[in-house]
């Protein structure tokens, strides 16, 4: 019984820590929305997009923990990363040169 309680307590701390980071991101970007993507054994990725177009991501050890963290943070969660939600992302020169350099032999970021 004690082992289950230890696992639950650890999961609760992880949820609280992720929710705090989501909240900090939201505050820094005038609000935020998110999407949870399953990563397999690695867990789940929480993609965050701020109202100002800023974006970032966090990795949770499981999909369930990611879902609990976004719920605790109180942000809007989307099923997919597309449409109006994806259109809110603003990229800068770094992202464009990095994407071009990796994908089509564009300039490097060296």
C-alpha positions as CSV (number, residue, x, y, z in Angstrom):
1,X,0.0,0.0,0.0
2,X,2.8,2.4,0.8
3,X,4.3,2.0,-2.6
4,X,1.1,3.1,-4.3
5,X,0.9,6.2,-2.0
6,X,4.5,7.1,-2.9
7,X,3.8,6.8,-6.6
8,X,0.6,8.9,-6.2
9,X,2.5,11.6,-4.2
10,X,5.3,11.7,-6.8
11,X,2.7,12.0,-9.6
12,X,0.9,14.8,-7.8
13,X,4.2,16.7,-7.3
14,X,4.9,16.3,-11.0
15,X,1.5,17.5,-12.0
16,X,1.9,20.5,-9.7
17,X,5.3,21.4,-11.0
18,X,4.1,21.2,-14.7
19,X,1.0,23.2,-13.9
20,X,3.2,25.9,-12.3
21,X,5.4,26.1,-15.4
22,X,2.3,26.2,-17.6
23,X,0.9,29.0,-15.5
24,X,4.2,30.9,-15.6
25,X,4.2,30.6,-19.4
26,X,0.6,31.7,-19.7
27,X,1.3,34.8,-17.5
28,X,4.4,35.7,-19.5
29,X,2.5,35.5,-22.8
30,X,-0.8,37.1,-22.0
31,X,-2.6,33.7,-21.7
32,X,-2.0,30.4,-23.3
33,X,-3.6,27.4,-25.0
34,X,-2.2,23.9,-25.3
35,X,-2.3,20.5,-26.9
36,X,-1.2,17.2,-25.4
37,X,0.6,14.8,-27.8
38,X,1.4,11.1,-26.9
39,X,5.1,10.3,-27.2
40,X,5.0,6.6,-26.5
41,X,7.1,5.3,-23.7
42,X,8.7,8.7,-23.2
43,X,5.4,10.2,-22.0
44,X,3.5,13.1,-23.5
45,X,4.5,16.5,-24.9
46,X,2.5,19.6,-23.8
47,X,2.7,22.2,-26.6
48,X,1.9,25.7,-25.4
49,X,1.0,28.7,-27.5
50,X,0.7,32.1,-25.9
51,X,-1.7,34.8,-26.9
52,X,1.3,36.8,-28.1
53,X,2.3,34.0,-30.5
54,X,5.1,32.8,-28.3
55,X,5.3,29.0,-27.9
56,X,7.1,26.3,-26.0
57,X,6.7,22.8,-24.8
58,X,7.1,20.6,-21.8
59,X,7.4,16.8,-21.6
60,X,5.4,14.9,-19.0
61,X,6.2,11.3,-17.9
62,X,2.8,10.1,-19.0
63,X,-0.3,11.2,-21.0
64,X,-2.4,11.1,-17.8
65,X,0.0,13.4,-15.9
66,X,0.1,15.8,-18.9
67,X,-3.8,15.9,-18.9
68,X,-3.9,16.6,-15.2
69,X,-1.3,19.3,-15.4
70,X,-3.1,21.3,-18.2
71,X,-6.4,20.9,-16.3
72,X,-4.8,22.1,-13.1
73,X,-3.3,25.1,-15.0
74,X,-6.8,25.9,-16.3
75,X,-5.7,26.5,-20.0
76,X,-7.8,25.7,-23.1
77,X,-6.7,22.4,-24.5
78,X,-7.0,21.5,-28.2
79,X,-7.3,17.9,-29.6
80,X,-5.0,18.7,-32.5
81,X,-2.3,21.2,-33.4
82,X,-4.0,22.7,-36.4
83,X,-6.4,25.4,-37.6
84,X,-6.7,28.7,-35.7
85,X,-4.7,27.3,-32.8
86,X,-1.6,26.5,-34.9
87,X,-2.0,29.8,-36.8
88,X,-1.4,31.7,-33.5
89,X,2.3,30.5,-33.4
90,X,4.7,33.2,-34.4
91,X,8.1,32.2,-35.6
92,X,11.2,34.3,-36.0
93,X,14.4,34.2,-38.1
94,X,15.9,31.6,-35.9
95,X,13.2,29.0,-36.5
96,X,13.1,29.7,-40.3
97,X,16.8,29.4,-40.8
98,X,16.9,26.3,-38.6
99,X,14.0,24.7,-40.5
100,X,15.5,25.6,-43.8
101,X,18.9,24.3,-42.8
102,X,17.6,21.0,-41.6
103,X,15.0,20.4,-44.2
104,X,16.2,21.8,-47.5
105,X,19.9,22.5,-47.1
106,X,19.4,26.2,-46.2
107,X,21.7,28.3,-44.1
108,X,23.0,26.8,-40.8
109,X,22.6,28.3,-37.4
110,X,26.3,28.2,-36.6
